[in-house]
Amino acid sequence: MTTTTIERVQELLDAVLQDTTDEEARFKLRTAIQLLEAIEENHGQANEVLENLEIGAETRDRLADLGYLE
C-alpha cells in the first residue's frame, strides 16, 4: 500500500511533535494533525460519492486519471 500525501504529512508532524518540548508548538502541531485527519475523512467521503455516482465511462476514466477515483 502506498502512503498518501496526507499520511506522509501526518508522519512528519508526528516526528516533529515527538522532538518538541515547547507546549505552544506542541498544541499547534496536534491541531494541525487533527485538521489533517478531518481532511482525510472528508476526502474519503467524497471518494465514496464519486465511486457511487452514475457517470459515463469516459468521465470516470478522466476522474481516475486525475486521481479522484481508484
Buried (B, 14 or more C-beta within 10 A) or exposed (E): EEEEEEEEBBEEBEEEBEEEEEEEEBEBBEEBBEEBEEEBEEEEEEBEEBEEEEEEEEEBEEBEEEEBBE
